[in-house]
Amino acid sequence: MEVVWRKSSYFGAGSSGGDCVEVAELGACVGVRDSKAPECGHLSISRESLVTLIGQIKTN
């Protein structure tokens, strides 16, 4: 399976340094990594946990 990392559609919008996270489908989970340091690895979380995380970020 080829892993395809995608940046947010908001990448660059209001971001002075191009800070961004990337996500990828990893079978049963989703990978999340720092776009500026992809060599440092990624966090693997369930889709449900990603939805919860995004909801928490939006409310803070």
PQR file with spaces between the fields and no chain letter, atoms N, CA, C, O and H, PARSE charges and radii, in Angstrom:
ATOM       1  N    MET     1       0.841   -1.187    0.000 -0.4000 1.5000
ATOM       2  CA   MET     1       0.000    0.000    0.000 -0.0000 2.0000
ATOM       3  C    MET     1       0.883    1.246    0.000  0.5500 1.7000
ATOM       4  O    MET     1       1.748    1.403    0.862 -0.5500 1.4000
ATOM       5  N    GLU     2       0.661    2.116   -0.959 -0.4000 1.5000
ATOM       6  CA   GLU     2       1.396    3.377   -1.031 -0.0000 2.0000
ATOM       7  C    GLU     2       0.744    4.386   -0.084  0.5500 1.7000
ATOM       8  O    GLU     2      -0.469    4.587   -0.123 -0.5500 1.4000
ATOM       9  H    GLU     2      -0.041    1.989   -1.659  0.4000 1.0000
ATOM      10  N    VAL     3       1.546    5.010    0.754 -0.4000 1.5000
ATOM      11  CA   VAL     3       1.036    6.017    1.688 -0.0000 2.0000
ATOM      12  C    VAL     3       1.137    7.380    1.024  0.5500 1.7000
ATOM      13  O    VAL     3       2.207    7.782    0.567 -0.5500 1.4000
ATOM      14  H    VAL     3       2.532    4.847    0.785  0.4000 1.0000
ATOM      15  N    VAL     4       0.011    8.089    0.975 -0.4000 1.5000
ATOM      16  CA   VAL     4      -0.037    9.425    0.382 -0.0000 2.0000
ATOM      17  C    VAL     4      -0.340   10.421    1.491  0.5500 1.7000
ATOM      18  O    VAL     4      -1.415   10.388    2.089 -0.5500 1.4000
ATOM      19  H    VAL     4      -0.858    7.762    1.346  0.4000 1.0000
ATOM      20  N    TRP     5       0.610   11.305    1.763 -0.4000 1.5000
ATOM      21  CA   TRP     5       0.441   12.326    2.797 -0.0000 2.0000
ATOM      22  C    TRP     5      -0.194   13.560    2.174  0.5500 1.7000
ATOM      23  O    TRP     5       0.205   14.000    1.095 -0.5500 1.4000
ATOM      24  H    TRP     5       1.484   11.332    1.278  0.4000 1.0000
ATOM      25  N    ARG     6      -1.191   14.117    2.868 -0.4000 1.5000
ATOM      26  CA   ARG     6      -1.901   15.304    2.379 -0.0000 2.0000
ATOM      27  C    ARG     6      -1.833   16.414    3.411  0.5500 1.7000
ATOM      28  O    ARG     6      -1.943   16.181    4.615 -0.5500 1.4000
ATOM      29  H    ARG     6      -1.515   13.760    3.744  0.4000 1.0000
ATOM      30  N    LYS     7      -1.648   17.624    2.909 -0.4000 1.5000
ATOM      31  CA   LYS     7      -1.672   18.805    3.775 -0.0000 2.0000
ATOM      32  C    LYS     7      -3.094   19.342    3.841  0.5500 1.7000
ATOM      33  O    LYS     7      -3.915   19.081    2.962 -0.5500 1.4000
ATOM      34  H    LYS     7      -1.558   17.812    1.931  0.4000 1.0000
ATOM      35  N    SER     8      -3.364   20.085    4.884 -0.4000 1.5000
ATOM      36  CA   SER     8      -4.663   20.715    5.047 -0.0000 2.0000
ATOM      37  C    SER     8      -4.946   21.651    3.878  0.5500 1.7000
ATOM      38  O    SER     8      -4.026   22.221    3.293 -0.5500 1.4000
ATOM      39  H    SER     8      -2.697   20.297    5.598  0.4000 1.0000
ATOM      40  N    SER     9      -6.221   21.805    3.543 -0.4000 1.5000
ATOM      41  CA   SER     9      -6.599   22.768    2.500 -0.0000 2.0000
ATOM      42  C    SER     9      -6.340   24.194    2.969  0.5500 1.7000
ATOM      43  O    SER     9      -6.317   25.118    2.156 -0.5500 1.4000
ATOM      44  H    SER     9      -6.969   21.342    4.019  0.4000 1.0000
ATOM      45  N    TYR    10      -6.146   24.385    4.275 -0.4000 1.5000
ATOM      46  CA   TYR    10      -5.846   25.707    4.820 -0.0000 2.0000
ATOM      47  C    TYR    10      -4.353   25.982    4.878  0.5500 1.7000
ATOM      48  O    TYR    10      -3.942   27.023    5.389 -0.5500 1.4000
ATOM      49  H    TYR    10      -6.165   23.635    4.936  0.4000 1.0000
ATOM      50  N    PHE    11      -3.536   25.077    4.367 -0.4000 1.5000
ATOM      51  CA   PHE    11      -2.084   25.230    4.402 -0.0000 2.0000
ATOM      52  C    PHE    11      -1.702   26.566    3.788  0.5500 1.7000
ATOM      53  O    PHE    11      -2.087   26.874    2.660 -0.5500 1.4000
ATOM      54  H    PHE    11      -3.869   24.231    3.951  0.4000 1.0000
ATOM      55  N    GLY    12      -0.948   27.352    4.531 -0.4000 1.5000
ATOM      56  CA   GLY    12      -0.475   28.644    4.031 -0.0000 2.0000
ATOM      57  C    GLY    12      -1.409   29.792    4.352  0.5500 1.7000
ATOM      58  O    GLY    12      -0.966   30.940    4.385 -0.5500 1.4000
ATOM      59  H    GLY    12      -0.636   27.102    5.447  0.4000 1.0000
ATOM      60  N    ALA    13      -2.684   29.528    4.590 -0.4000 1.5000
ATOM      61  CA   ALA    13      -3.634   30.598    4.888 -0.0000 2.0000
ATOM      62  C    ALA    13      -3.379   31.133    6.288  0.5500 1.7000
ATOM      63  O    ALA    13      -3.738   30.500    7.281 -0.5500 1.4000
ATOM      64  H    ALA    13      -3.044   28.596    4.564  0.4000 1.0000
ATOM      65  N    GLY    14      -2.766   32.287    6.359 -0.4000 1.5000
ATOM      66  CA   GLY    14      -2.466   32.896    7.651 -0.0000 2.0000
ATOM      67  C    GLY    14      -1.281   32.278    8.350  0.5500 1.7000
ATOM      68  O    GLY    14      -0.999   32.609    9.502 -0.5500 1.4000
ATOM      69  H    GLY    14      -2.475   32.802    5.553  0.4000 1.0000
ATOM      70  N    SER    15      -0.598   31.406    7.688 -0.4000 1.5000
ATOM      71  CA   SER    15       0.559   30.743    8.288 -0.0000 2.0000
ATOM      72  C    SER    15       1.828   31.400    7.792  0.5500 1.7000
ATOM      73  O    SER    15       2.176   31.299    6.615 -0.5500 1.4000
ATOM      74  H    SER    15      -0.828   31.138    6.752  0.4000 1.0000
ATOM      75  N    SER    16       2.519   32.078    8.700 -0.4000 1.5000
ATOM      76  CA   SER    16       3.708   32.814    8.288 -0.0000 2.0000
ATOM      77  C    SER    16       4.877   31.909    7.944  0.5500 1.7000
ATOM      78  O    SER    16       5.660   32.224    7.048 -0.5500 1.4000
ATOM      79  H    SER    16       2.236   32.160    9.656  0.4000 1.0000
ATOM      80  N    GLY    17       5.005   30.795    8.638 -0.4000 1.5000
ATOM      81  CA   GLY    17       6.163   29.940    8.398 -0.0000 2.0000
ATOM      82  C    GLY    17       5.849   28.656    7.673  0.5500 1.7000
ATOM      83  O    GLY    17       6.725   27.805    7.519 -0.5500 1.4000
ATOM      84  H    GLY    17       4.369   30.539    9.365  0.4000 1.0000
ATOM      85  N    GLY    18       4.624   28.496    7.225 -0.4000 1.5000
ATOM      86  CA   GLY    18       4.259   27.272    6.537 -0.0000 2.0000
ATOM      87  C    GLY    18       4.082   26.091    7.480  0.5500 1.7000
ATOM      88  O    GLY    18       4.164   24.940    7.053 -0.5500 1.4000
ATOM      89  H    GLY    18       3.913   29.188    7.349  0.4000 1.0000
ATOM      90  N    ASP    19       3.840   26.368    8.770 -0.4000 1.5000
ATOM      91  CA   ASP    19       3.624   25.294    9.740 -0.0000 2.0000
ATOM      92  C    ASP    19       2.362   24.535    9.366  0.5500 1.7000
ATOM      93  O    ASP    19       1.314   25.130    9.113 -0.5500 1.4000
ATOM      94  H    ASP    19       3.774   27.304    9.117  0.4000 1.0000
ATOM      95  N    CYS    20       2.476   23.228    9.335 -0.4000 1.5000
ATOM      96  CA   CYS    20       1.333   22.435    8.927 -0.0000 2.0000
ATOM      97  C    CYS    20       1.518   20.998    9.377  0.5500 1.7000
ATOM      98  O    CYS    20       2.639   20.530    9.577 -0.5500 1.4000
ATOM      99  H    CYS    20       3.327   22.745    9.540  0.4000 1.0000
ATOM     100  N    VAL    21       0.409   20.313    9.530 -0.4000 1.5000
ATOM     101  CA   VAL    21       0.454   18.865    9.737 -0.0000 2.0000
ATOM     102  C    VAL    21      -0.045   18.205    8.466  0.5500 1.7000
ATOM     103  O    VAL    21      -0.774   18.805    7.677 -0.5500 1.4000
ATOM     104  H    VAL    21      -0.502   20.693    9.368  0.4000 1.0000
ATOM     105  N    GLU    22       0.363   16.959    8.285 -0.4000 1.5000
ATOM     106  CA   GLU    22      -0.084   16.169    7.155 -0.0000 2.0000
ATOM     107  C    GLU    22      -0.799   14.941    7.694  0.5500 1.7000
ATOM     108  O    GLU    22      -0.492   14.459    8.785 -0.5500 1.4000
ATOM     109  H    GLU    22       0.956   16.472    8.926  0.4000 1.0000
ATOM     110  N    VAL    23      -1.747   14.443    6.926 -0.4000 1.5000
ATOM     111  CA   VAL    23      -2.461   13.226    7.306 -0.0000 2.0000
ATOM     112  C    VAL    23      -2.388   12.221    6.163  0.5500 1.7000
ATOM     113  O    VAL    23      -2.242   12.590    4.998 -0.5500 1.4000
ATOM     114  H    VAL    23      -1.996   14.835    6.040  0.4000 1.0000
ATOM     115  N    ALA    24      -2.491   10.940    6.522 -0.4000 1.5000
ATOM     116  CA   ALA    24      -2.492    9.876    5.523 -0.0000 2.0000
ATOM     117  C    ALA    24      -3.354    8.730    6.004  0.5500 1.7000
ATOM     118  O    ALA    24      -3.411    8.448    7.201 -0.5500 1.4000
ATOM     119  H    ALA    24      -2.609   10.641    7.469  0.4000 1.0000
ATOM     120  N    GLU    25      -4.021    8.074    5.083 -0.4000 1.5000
ATOM     121  CA   GLU    25      -4.790    6.857    5.382 -0.0000 2.0000
ATOM     122  C    GLU    25      -3.790    5.728    5.581  0.5500 1.7000
ATOM     123  O    GLU    25      -2.943    5.482    4.722 -0.5500 1.4000
ATOM     124  H    GLU    25      -3.975    8.303    4.110  0.4000 1.0000
ATOM     125  N    LEU    26      -3.889    5.042    6.713 -0.4000 1.5000
ATOM     126  CA   LEU    26      -2.982    3.934    7.018 -0.0000 2.0000
ATOM     127  C    LEU    26      -3.782    2.671    7.327  0.5500 1.7000
ATOM     128  O    LEU    26      -3.551    2.014    8.342 -0.5500 1.4000
ATOM     129  H    LEU    26      -4.578    5.242    7.411  0.4000 1.0000
ATOM     130  N    GLY    27      -4.703    2.344    6.464 -0.4000 1.5000
ATOM     131  CA   GLY    27      -5.541    1.173    6.703 -0.0000 2.0000
ATOM     132  C    GLY    27      -6.602    1.473    7.735  0.5500 1.7000
ATOM     133  O    GLY    27      -7.498    2.281    7.491 -0.5500 1.4000
ATOM     134  H    GLY    27      -4.890    2.878    5.639  0.4000 1.0000
ATOM     135  N    ALA    28      -6.513    0.830    8.890 -0.4000 1.5000
ATOM     136  CA   ALA    28      -7.519    1.000    9.942 -0.0000 2.0000
ATOM     137  C    ALA    28      -7.338    2.281   10.739  0.5500 1.7000
ATOM     138  O    ALA    28      -8.195    2.618   11.556 -0.5500 1.4000
ATOM     139  H    ALA    28      -5.785    0.174    9.089  0.4000 1.0000
ATOM     140  N    CYS    29      -6.252    2.998   10.525 -0.4000 1.5000
ATOM     141  CA   CYS    29      -6.006    4.227   11.278 -0.0000 2.0000
ATOM     142  C    CYS    29      -5.561    5.347   10.343  0.5500 1.7000
ATOM     143  O    CYS    29      -5.443    5.167    9.131 -0.5500 1.4000
ATOM     144  H    CYS    29      -5.556    2.724    9.861  0.4000 1.0000
ATOM     145  N    VAL    30      -5.318    6.502   10.943 -0.4000 1.5000
ATOM     146  CA   VAL    30      -4.876    7.685   10.209 -0.0000 2.0000
ATOM     147  C    VAL    30      -3.520    8.095   10.772  0.5500 1.7000
ATOM     148  O    VAL    30      -3.318    8.093   11.986 -0.5500 1.4000
ATOM     149  H    VAL    30      -5.414    6.649   11.928  0.4000 1.0000
ATOM     150  N    GLY    31      -2.601    8.443    9.893 -0.4000 1.5000
ATOM     151  CA   GLY    31      -1.295    8.940   10.323 -0.0000 2.0000
ATOM     152  C    GLY    31      -1.304   10.454   10.336  0.5500 1.7000
ATOM     153  O    GLY    31      -1.876   11.083    9.445 -0.5500 1.4000
ATOM     154  H    GLY    31      -2.764    8.444    8.907  0.4000 1.0000
ATOM     155  N    VAL    32      -0.678   11.040   11.334 -0.4000 1.5000
ATOM     156  CA   VAL    32      -0.551   12.488   11.456 -0.0000 2.0000
ATOM     157  C    VAL    32       0.920   12.786   11.698  0.5500 1.7000
ATOM     158  O    VAL    32       1.545   12.185   12.572 -0.5500 1.4000
ATOM     159  H    VAL    32      -0.214   10.530   12.058  0.4000 1.0000
ATOM     160  N    ARG    33       1.480   13.723   10.917 -0.4000 1.5000
ATOM     161  CA   ARG    33       2.888   14.067   11.101 -0.0000 2.0000
ATOM     162  C    ARG    33       3.122   15.547   10.839  0.5500 1.7000
ATOM     163  O    ARG    33       2.290   16.226   10.236 -0.5500 1.4000
ATOM     164  H    ARG    33       0.973   14.212   10.207  0.4000 1.0000
ATOM     165  N    ASP    34       4.255   16.031   11.296 -0.4000 1.5000
ATOM     166  CA   ASP    34       4.695   17.407   11.100 -0.0000 2.0000
ATOM     167  C    ASP    34       5.266   17.532    9.691  0.5500 1.7000
ATOM     168  O    ASP    34       6.197   16.812    9.332 -0.5500 1.4000
ATOM     169  H    ASP    34       4.931   15.480   11.785  0.4000 1.0000
ATOM     170  N    SER    35       4.716   18.435    8.898 -0.4000 1.5000
ATOM     171  CA   SER    35       5.179   18.575    7.514 -0.0000 2.0000
ATOM     172  C    SER    35       6.610   19.079    7.427  0.5500 1.7000
ATOM     173  O    SER    35       7.291   18.839    6.430 -0.5500 1.4000
ATOM     174  H    SER    35       3.959   19.020    9.190  0.4000 1.0000
ATOM     175  N    LYS    36       7.079   19.782    8.467 -0.4000 1.5000
ATOM     176  CA   LYS    36       8.449   20.305    8.456 -0.0000 2.0000
ATOM     177  C    LYS    36       9.471   19.276    8.925  0.5500 1.7000
ATOM     178  O    LYS    36      10.673   19.472    8.744 -0.5500 1.4000
ATOM     179  H    LYS    36       6.526   19.977    9.278  0.4000 1.0000
ATOM     180  N    ALA    37       9.008   18.180    9.527 -0.4000 1.5000
ATOM     181  CA   ALA    37       9.935   17.159   10.033 -0.0000 2.0000
ATOM     182  C    ALA    37       9.366   15.759    9.799  0.5500 1.7000
ATOM     183  O    ALA    37       9.187   15.003   10.755 -0.5500 1.4000
ATOM     184  H    ALA    37       8.032   18.021    9.674  0.4000 1.0000
ATOM     185  N    PRO    38       9.082   15.406    8.560 -0.5600 1.5000
ATOM     186  CA   PRO    38       8.484   14.096    8.291  0.2800 2.0000
ATOM     187  C    PRO    38       9.393   12.931    8.668  0.5500 1.7000
ATOM     188  O    PRO    38       8.918   11.819    8.898 -0.5500 1.4000
ATOM     189  N    GLU    39      10.684   13.181    8.730 -0.4000 1.5000
ATOM     190  CA   GLU    39      11.630   12.123    9.096 -0.0000 2.0000
ATOM     191  C    GLU    39      11.524   11.736   10.567  0.5500 1.7000
ATOM     192  O    GLU    39      12.097   10.729   10.984 -0.5500 1.4000
ATOM     193  H    GLU    39      11.070   14.084    8.542  0.4000 1.0000
ATOM     194  N    CYS    40      10.807   12.515   11.345 -0.4000 1.5000
ATOM     195  CA   CYS    40      10.652   12.228   12.782 -0.0000 2.0000
ATOM     196  C    CYS    40       9.530   11.227   13.065  0.5500 1.7000
ATOM     197  O    CYS    40       9.274   10.896   14.222 -0.5500 1.4000
ATOM     198  H    CYS    40      10.342   13.333   11.006  0.4000 1.0000
ATOM     199  N    GLY    41       8.875   10.756   12.034 -0.4000 1.5000
ATOM     200  CA   GLY    41       7.832    9.761   12.236 -0.0000 2.0000
ATOM     201  C    GLY    41       6.447   10.365   12.276  0.5500 1.7000
ATOM     202  O    GLY    41       6.257   11.538   11.953 -0.5500 1.4000
ATOM     203  H    GLY    41       9.084   11.026   11.094  0.4000 1.0000
ATOM     204  N    HIS    42       5.484    9.558   12.672 -0.4000 1.5000
ATOM     205  CA   HIS    42       4.096    9.999   12.701 -0.0000 2.0000
ATOM     206  C    HIS    42       3.350    9.375   13.874  0.5500 1.7000
ATOM     207  O    HIS    42       3.799    8.404   14.482 -0.5500 1.4000
ATOM     208  H    HIS    42       5.638    8.606   12.934  0.4000 1.0000
ATOM     209  N    LEU    43       2.218    9.955   14.166 -0.4000 1.5000
ATOM     210  CA   LEU    43       1.297    9.455   15.176 -0.0000 2.0000
ATOM     211  C    LEU    43       0.199    8.696   14.450  0.5500 1.7000
ATOM     212  O    LEU    43      -0.388    9.224   13.505 -0.5500 1.4000
ATOM     213  H    LEU    43       1.853   10.744   13.673  0.4000 1.0000
ATOM     214  N    SER    44      -0.089    7.489   14.862 -0.4000 1.5000
ATOM     215  CA   SER    44      -1.180    6.694   14.277 -0.0000 2.0000
ATOM     216  C    SER    44      -2.359    6.694   15.246  0.5500 1.7000
ATOM     217  O    SER    44      -2.225    6.269   16.393 -0.5500 1.4000
ATOM     218  H    SER    44       0.387    7.060   15.629  0.4000 1.0000
ATOM     219  N    ILE    45      -3.510    7.169   14.782 -0.4000 1.5000
ATOM     220  CA   ILE    45      -4.705    7.210   15.621 -0.0000 2.0000
ATOM     221  C    ILE    45      -5.909    6.718   14.828  0.5500 1.7000
ATOM     222  O    ILE    45      -5.893    6.707   13.597 -0.5500 1.4000
ATOM     223  H    ILE    45      -3.619    7.514   13.850  0.4000 1.0000
ATOM     224  N    SER    46      -6.937    6.317   15.536 -0.4000 1.5000
ATOM     225  CA   SER    46      -8.162    5.865   14.868 -0.0000 2.0000
ATOM     226  C    SER    46      -8.860    7.070   14.239  0.5500 1.7000
ATOM     227  O    SER    46      -8.620    8.215   14.623 -0.5500 1.4000
ATOM     228  H    SER    46      -6.950    6.326   16.535  0.4000 1.0000
ATOM     229  N    ARG    47      -9.714    6.793   13.282 -0.4000 1.5000
ATOM     230  CA   ARG    47     -10.485    7.870   12.650 -0.0000 2.0000
ATOM     231  C    ARG    47     -11.364    8.582   13.675  0.5500 1.7000
ATOM     232  O    ARG    47     -11.510    9.804   13.644 -0.5500 1.4000
ATOM     233  H    ARG    47      -9.909    5.863   12.971  0.4000 1.0000
ATOM     234  N    GLU    48     -11.947    7.799   14.583 -0.4000 1.5000
ATOM     235  CA   GLU    48     -12.802    8.381   15.619 -0.0000 2.0000
ATOM     236  C    GLU    48     -12.007    9.331   16.513  0.5500 1.7000
ATOM     237  O    GLU    48     -12.496   10.400   16.881 -0.5500 1.4000
ATOM     238  H    GLU    48     -11.828    6.807   14.608  0.4000 1.0000
ATOM     239  N    SER    49     -10.784    8.938   16.859 -0.4000 1.5000
ATOM     240  CA   SER    49      -9.943    9.801   17.688 -0.0000 2.0000
ATOM     241  C    SER    49      -9.551   11.063   16.944  0.5500 1.7000
ATOM     242  O    SER    49      -9.446   12.129   17.549 -0.5500 1.4000
ATOM     243  H    SER    49     -10.387    8.070   16.560  0.4000 1.0000
ATOM     244  N    LEU    50      -9.331   10.959   15.635 -0.4000 1.5000
ATOM     245  CA   LEU    50      -8.996   12.143   14.842 -0.0000 2.0000
ATOM     246  C    LEU    50     -10.171   13.115   14.822  0.5500 1.7000
ATOM     247  O    LEU    50      -9.979   14.323   14.962 -0.5500 1.4000
ATOM     248  H    LEU    50      -9.416   10.093   15.143  0.4000 1.0000
ATOM     249  N    VAL    51     -11.376   12.600   14.649 -0.4000 1.5000
ATOM     250  CA   VAL    51     -12.569   13.450   14.665 -0.0000 2.0000
ATOM     251  C    VAL    51     -12.693   14.161   16.016  0.5500 1.7000
ATOM     252  O    VAL    51     -12.993   15.354   16.066 -0.5500 1.4000
ATOM     253  H    VAL    51     -11.531   11.619   14.535  0.4000 1.0000
ATOM     254  N    THR    52     -12.462   13.430   17.105 -0.4000 1.5000
ATOM     255  CA   THR    52     -12.515   14.022   18.442 -0.0000 2.0000
ATOM     256  C    THR    52     -11.440   15.089   18.610  0.5500 1.7000
ATOM     257  O    THR    52     -11.713   16.168   19.136 -0.5500 1.4000
ATOM     258  H    THR    52     -12.218   12.462   17.064  0.4000 1.0000
ATOM     259  N    LEU    53     -10.226   14.797   18.168 -0.4000 1.5000
ATOM     260  CA   LEU    53      -9.121   15.758   18.261 -0.0000 2.0000
ATOM     261  C    LEU    53      -9.440   17.035   17.502  0.5500 1.7000
ATOM     262  O    LEU    53      -9.235   18.130   18.025 -0.5500 1.4000
ATOM     263  H    LEU    53     -10.004   13.921   17.740  0.4000 1.0000
ATOM     264  N    ILE    54      -9.932   16.913   16.292 -0.4000 1.5000
ATOM     265  CA   ILE    54     -10.259   18.095   15.490 -0.0000 2.0000
ATOM     266  C    ILE    54     -11.368   18.897   16.162  0.5500 1.7000
ATOM     267  O    ILE    54     -11.320   20.127   16.172 -0.5500 1.4000
ATOM     268  H    ILE    54     -10.099   16.024   15.867  0.4000 1.0000
ATOM     269  N    GLY    55     -12.361   18.219   16.719 -0.4000 1.5000
ATOM     270  CA   GLY    55     -13.420   18.913   17.441 -0.0000 2.0000
ATOM     271  C    GLY    55     -12.893   19.685   18.633  0.5500 1.7000
ATOM     272  O    GLY    55     -13.324   20.811   18.884 -0.5500 1.4000
ATOM     273  H    GLY    55     -12.400   17.220   16.710  0.4000 1.0000
ATOM     274  N    GLN    56     -11.956   19.088   19.376 -0.4000 1.5000
ATOM     275  CA   GLN    56     -11.359   19.769   20.522 -0.0000 2.0000
ATOM     276  C    GLN    56     -10.544   20.982   20.081  0.5500 1.7000
ATOM     277  O    GLN    56     -10.583   22.025   20.734 -0.5500 1.4000
ATOM     278  H    GLN    56     -11.607   18.173   19.172  0.4000 1.0000
ATOM     279  N    ILE    57      -9.817   20.855   18.995 -0.4000 1.5000
ATOM     280  CA   ILE    57      -9.018   21.974   18.490 -0.0000 2.0000
ATOM     281  C    ILE    57      -9.913   23.121   18.071  0.5500 1.7000
ATOM     282  O    ILE    57      -9.598   24.281   18.338 -0.5500 1.4000
ATOM     283  H    ILE    57      -9.785   20.008   18.465  0.4000 1.0000
ATOM     284  N    LYS    58     -11.023   22.816   17.417 -0.4000 1.5000
ATOM     285  CA   LYS    58     -11.931   23.856   16.947 -0.0000 2.0000
ATOM     286  C    LYS    58     -12.588   24.608   18.090  0.5500 1.7000
ATOM     287  O    LYS    58     -12.899   25.789   17.942 -0.5500 1.4000
ATOM     288  H    LYS    58     -11.278   21.874   17.200  0.4000 1.0000
ATOM     289  N    THR    59     -12.810   23.956   19.232 -0.4000 1.5000
ATOM     290  CA   THR    59     -13.485   24.614   20.346 -0.0000 2.0000
ATOM     291  C    THR    59     -12.524   25.407   21.225  0.5500 1.7000
ATOM     292  O    THR    59     -12.968   26.165   22.088 -0.5500 1.4000
ATOM     293  H    THR    59     -12.558   22.996   19.353  0.4000 1.0000
ATOM     294  N    ASN    60     -11.222   25.248   21.026 -0.4000 1.5000
ATOM     295  CA   ASN    60     -10.241   25.981   21.859 -0.0000 2.0000
ATOM     296  C    ASN    60      -9.623   27.114   21.152  0.5500 1.7000
ATOM     297  O    ASN    60      -8.787   27.815   21.721 -0.5500 1.4000
ATOM     298  H    ASN    60     -10.861   24.632   20.325  0.4000 1.0000
